[in-house]
Amino acid sequence: MKGKILKILTGFPFDGEVFDYYLNFEKKEFRPWTELITEFKFSLDIPFFNILVPTADTVKFNNLLGKLLKNGKNVLLSGETGTGKSVIIQ
């Protein structure tokens, strides 16, 4: 599989796991999710359970959820309590 991908795309991720990267279609290369993390700004006006600290995982799930919903796909998020599933869905 890697051989076929390397014929089309550059920068195949050999470090970490393939899930640590997203595909930048414009540049035709793999990029780490960490580069899309925005700065966290705490606000006292936001209720505690609506706070979402941006991490590679929250950025990844938010991005994938958005793309799936945009294309009319059904999505079920599951995971541990307090990982931001409800906030990402909202």
Long-range contacts (C-beta under 8 A, 24 or more apart in sequence): 19-60, 20-56, 22-60, 22-63, 32-56, 33-57, 33-59, 33-60, 33-63, 36-63, 49-86, 49-87, 50-87, 50-90, 51-87, 52-84, 52-87, 52-88, 53-84, 57-83, 58-84, 58-88, 61-85, 61-88, 62-88, 65-89
